[in-house]
Amino acid sequence: MDSPGKTKHGPAYERLLRVFADIRPREGATSLILVGNIFLILVAFYLVKPVREGWLAVTDIGDLTKLEIKAYSAFAQSLLLLGILPLYARLAARLSRRNLILRVGIVFSILLVAFWLSQPNMLLGRYPFLGILFYLFVGIFSVTLVAQFWAFSTDIYGPERGARLFPLIAVGAALGAVVGSWLGQQLVALPSIGAFDLILIALAPLSASLALAMVTDRRGAYGEPSPWTTGRWGEAAAPAGHGPFRLIFEHRYLTATAGMVMVFSWVVTSGDNILFGIVQSTLAEDLASLLNTPEAFDQALQEATTTFYGDLYFWINLVALILQAFVVSRILSAGGMQLLLYTTPFISLAAYASMAFLPILGLIKVLKVAENSSSLSIHNTARQMLWLPTSKEMLYQAKPTVDTLFVRLGDGLAALTIMVGTRVFQLGIFGFVVFNIGLVLVWILLSTYLHREHDQWKQAAANPPARDFSPGG
């Protein structure tokens, strides 16, 4: 694989990009294309994400609370992924990375159109299960496309370049989240565009992201494809193997990564569920005058929920963008992988300790902005860098499984926490917050183990004795 020298000369735009990462000559163009790719994926996601919350807000099922509906829907995603992920792994073993990305994107585009046609009172009337199905779809849509993008980027760059360039590429994700949430707010404010129309509008950035992925696949890291790049055009994205689950549990490093991702998701989703419950009870009180007209109440509740979460996501993503652009690379330079892994759990620890004593909606919103923005920037970069020293099979089979199933298992455990805490122990906000503090401590322990193992895997990837780099695994 050819590699440019380490000189810092190059075009003016590459010198500008060095504010965000250690860009070397000829690396700037492909990096910017990848920045644009993940930017568009996140714009598409954040256009539909507030719609998901609004649709769920008017979904009533028996005597379940809105908090329980949200939590149990998240758990159902885990069950659905158990069937989807082996199919995805088989596709990755049969299709080139180009065709894999293209086909997955087309399937998601078709489903977006189907859900837009299924919105309440359009073609099918009002059916609660459609809100649940859309919630399931959006969760799988987001984690699958993002995991696939980072596997593709790691495949393009390899361990050394990825470690240098991922902080820059992740700026595109943070910027896309900000623009997507802001754009959604602006569009629904227009009289001619309803909240559900954002589902259809999301097709534009999603389609553009697929086009950029095709360009990146052809040009490689430097724009002049080497045998390293052209050799991947006809190859399957991942070698055929024993399947993603066996792969994860055969290697302690991957098992610990999956465990850390699951606990991280458990912590953050539990916090999100706490916030959702408080938001719904607060809005219900504010809209109590409409209770005698159920349709007006549902409409107002849906719009108020969508507005609240649109604003929340905007601030989370704006702070995440600032952190990603100006803080992540400096954390990496100052403390390496260890500090990158530790920063977010310690922010969460401080946030939940404060939340335990002052459970006020405004304060909880601020604390969730701090936690979620750090998760989307600092911790997201750390999670992607954990995969840099792994094999192609791990990238296209184990990584999507960890980034989808284990994320949703964390959501499912958060749902179980809500169910047991509410129905059995009658926990209030204080009890849920204290439980979350305990989970954060587990998260910190797993991060400590992963830092040590990551160093060993990096050394093995730099000097592999064979195709399998799995020290101690």
MOZI-V688300 format. One record per residue. N is the residue number from 0. RES is the residue in one letter. PHI is phi as a letter, one per 40 degrees, with the letter a starting at -180 (* if undefined). Layout:
BEGIN
N|RES|PHI ; N|RES|PHI
END
This chain:
BEGIN
0|M|* ; 1|D|c ; 2|S|a ; 3|P|c ; 4|G|c ; 5|K|c ; 6|T|c ; 7|K|c ; 8|H|c ; 9|G|i ; 10|P|d ; 11|A|d ; 12|Y|c ; 13|E|c ; 14|R|c ; 15|L|c ; 16|L|c ; 17|R|c ; 18|V|c ; 19|F|b ; 20|A|a ; 21|D|c ; 22|I|c ; 23|R|b ; 24|P|d ; 25|R|g ; 26|E|c ; 27|G|c ; 28|A|c ; 29|T|c ; 30|S|c ; 31|L|c ; 32|I|c ; 33|L|c ; 34|V|d ; 35|G|c ; 36|N|c ; 37|I|c ; 38|F|d ; 39|L|c ; 40|I|c ; 41|L|c ; 42|V|d ; 43|A|d ; 44|F|c ; 45|Y|c ; 46|L|c ; 47|V|c ; 48|K|c ; 49|P|c ; 50|V|c ; 51|R|d ; 52|E|c ; 53|G|c ; 54|W|c ; 55|L|c ; 56|A|c ; 57|V|b ; 58|T|b ; 59|D|b ; 60|I|b ; 61|G|f ; 62|D|b ; 63|L|c ; 64|T|c ; 65|K|c ; 66|L|c ; 67|E|c ; 68|I|d ; 69|K|c ; 70|A|c ; 71|Y|c ; 72|S|c ; 73|A|c ; 74|F|c ; 75|A|c ; 76|Q|c ; 77|S|c ; 78|L|c ; 79|L|c ; 80|L|c ; 81|L|d ; 82|G|c ; 83|I|c ; 84|L|c ; 85|P|c ; 86|L|c ; 87|Y|c ; 88|A|c ; 89|R|c ; 90|L|c ; 91|A|c ; 92|A|c ; 93|R|b ; 94|L|b ; 95|S|c ; 96|R|c ; 97|R|c ; 98|N|c ; 99|L|c ; 100|I|c ; 101|L|c ; 102|R|c ; 103|V|c ; 104|G|c ; 105|I|c ; 106|V|c ; 107|F|c ; 108|S|c ; 109|I|c ; 110|L|c ; 111|L|c ; 112|V|c ; 113|A|c ; 114|F|c ; 115|W|c ; 116|L|c ; 117|S|c ; 118|Q|c ; 119|P|d ; 120|N|g ; 121|M|b ; 122|L|b ; 123|L|b ; 124|G|g ; 125|R|b ; 126|Y|b ; 127|P|d ; 128|F|c ; 129|L|c ; 130|G|c ; 131|I|c ; 132|L|c ; 133|F|c ; 134|Y|c ; 135|L|c ; 136|F|c ; 137|V|c ; 138|G|c ; 139|I|c ; 140|F|d ; 141|S|c ; 142|V|c ; 143|T|c ; 144|L|c ; 145|V|c ; 146|A|c ; 147|Q|c ; 148|F|c ; 149|W|c ; 150|A|c ; 151|F|c ; 152|S|c ; 153|T|c ; 154|D|c ; 155|I|c ; 156|Y|c ; 157|G|g ; 158|P|c ; 159|E|c ; 160|R|c ; 161|G|d ; 162|A|c ; 163|R|c ; 164|L|b ; 165|F|c ; 166|P|d ; 167|L|c ; 168|I|c ; 169|A|c ; 170|V|c ; 171|G|c ; 172|A|c ; 173|A|c ; 174|L|c ; 175|G|c ; 176|A|c ; 177|V|c ; 178|V|c ; 179|G|c ; 180|S|c ; 181|W|c ; 182|L|c ; 183|G|c ; 184|Q|c ; 185|Q|c ; 186|L|c ; 187|V|c ; 188|A|c ; 189|L|c ; 190|P|c ; 191|S|c ; 192|I|b ; 193|G|c ; 194|A|d ; 195|F|c ; 196|D|c ; 197|L|c ; 198|I|c ; 199|L|c ; 200|I|c ; 201|A|c ; 202|L|c ; 203|A|c ; 204|P|c ; 205|L|c ; 206|S|c ; 207|A|c ; 208|S|c ; 209|L|c ; 210|A|c ; 211|L|c ; 212|A|c ; 213|M|c ; 214|V|c ; 215|T|c ; 216|D|c ; 217|R|c ; 218|R|c ; 219|G|g ; 220|A|c ; 221|Y|b ; 222|G|g ; 223|E|b ; 224|P|d ; 225|S|c ; 226|P|d ; 227|W|d ; 228|T|c ; 229|T|c ; 230|G|c ; 231|R|c ; 232|W|c ; 233|G|c ; 234|E|c ; 235|A|c ; 236|A|d ; 237|A|b ; 238|P|c ; 239|A|c ; 240|G|a ; 241|H|c ; 242|G|h ; 243|P|c ; 244|F|c ; 245|R|c ; 246|L|d ; 247|I|c ; 248|F|c ; 249|E|c ; 250|H|b ; 251|R|c ; 252|Y|c ; 253|L|c ; 254|T|c ; 255|A|c ; 256|T|c ; 257|A|c ; 258|G|c ; 259|M|c ; 260|V|c ; 261|M|c ; 262|V|c ; 263|F|d ; 264|S|c ; 265|W|d ; 266|V|c ; 267|V|c ; 268|T|c ; 269|S|c ; 270|G|c ; 271|D|c ; 272|N|c ; 273|I|d ; 274|L|c ; 275|F|c ; 276|G|c ; 277|I|c ; 278|V|c ; 279|Q|c ; 280|S|c ; 281|T|c ; 282|L|c ; 283|A|c ; 284|E|c ; 285|D|c ; 286|L|b ; 287|A|d ; 288|S|c ; 289|L|c ; 290|L|c ; 291|N|c ; 292|T|b ; 293|P|d ; 294|E|c ; 295|A|c ; 296|F|c ; 297|D|c ; 298|Q|c ; 299|A|c ; 300|L|c ; 301|Q|c ; 302|E|c ; 303|A|c ; 304|T|c ; 305|T|c ; 306|T|c ; 307|F|c ; 308|Y|c ; 309|G|c ; 310|D|c ; 311|L|c ; 312|Y|c ; 313|F|c ; 314|W|c ; 315|I|d ; 316|N|c ; 317|L|c ; 318|V|c ; 319|A|c ; 320|L|c ; 321|I|c ; 322|L|c ; 323|Q|c ; 324|A|c ; 325|F|b ; 326|V|b ; 327|V|d ; 328|S|c ; 329|R|c ; 330|I|c ; 331|L|c ; 332|S|c ; 333|A|c ; 334|G|b ; 335|G|g ; 336|M|c ; 337|Q|c ; 338|L|c ; 339|L|c ; 340|L|c ; 341|Y|c ; 342|T|d ; 343|T|c ; 344|P|c ; 345|F|c ; 346|I|c ; 347|S|c ; 348|L|c ; 349|A|c ; 350|A|c ; 351|Y|c ; 352|A|c ; 353|S|c ; 354|M|c ; 355|A|c ; 356|F|b ; 357|L|b ; 358|P|c ; 359|I|b ; 360|L|d ; 361|G|c ; 362|L|c ; 363|I|c ; 364|K|c ; 365|V|c ; 366|L|c ; 367|K|c ; 368|V|c ; 369|A|c ; 370|E|c ; 371|N|c ; 372|S|c ; 373|S|c ; 374|S|c ; 375|L|c ; 376|S|b ; 377|I|c ; 378|H|c ; 379|N|c ; 380|T|c ; 381|A|c ; 382|R|c ; 383|Q|c ; 384|M|c ; 385|L|c ; 386|W|c ; 387|L|d ; 388|P|c ; 389|T|c ; 390|S|c ; 391|K|c ; 392|E|d ; 393|M|c ; 394|L|c ; 395|Y|c ; 396|Q|b ; 397|A|c ; 398|K|c ; 399|P|d ; 400|T|c ; 401|V|c ; 402|D|c ; 403|T|b ; 404|L|c ; 405|F|c ; 406|V|c ; 407|R|c ; 408|L|c ; 409|G|c ; 410|D|c ; 411|G|c ; 412|L|c ; 413|A|c ; 414|A|c ; 415|L|c ; 416|T|d ; 417|I|c ; 418|M|c ; 419|V|c ; 420|G|c ; 421|T|c ; 422|R|c ; 423|V|b ; 424|F|b ; 425|Q|f ; 426|L|c ; 427|G|c ; 428|I|d ; 429|F|d ; 430|G|c ; 431|F|c ; 432|V|c ; 433|V|c ; 434|F|c ; 435|N|c ; 436|I|c ; 437|G|c ; 438|L|c ; 439|V|c ; 440|L|c ; 441|V|c ; 442|W|d ; 443|I|c ; 444|L|c ; 445|L|c ; 446|S|c ; 447|T|c ; 448|Y|c ; 449|L|c ; 450|H|d ; 451|R|c ; 452|E|c ; 453|H|c ; 454|D|c ; 455|Q|c ; 456|W|c ; 457|K|c ; 458|Q|c ; 459|A|c ; 460|A|c ; 461|A|c ; 462|N|b ; 463|P|c ; 464|P|c ; 465|A|a ; 466|R|c ; 467|D|c ; 468|F|b ; 469|S|a ; 470|P|c ; 471|G|g ; 472|G|c
END
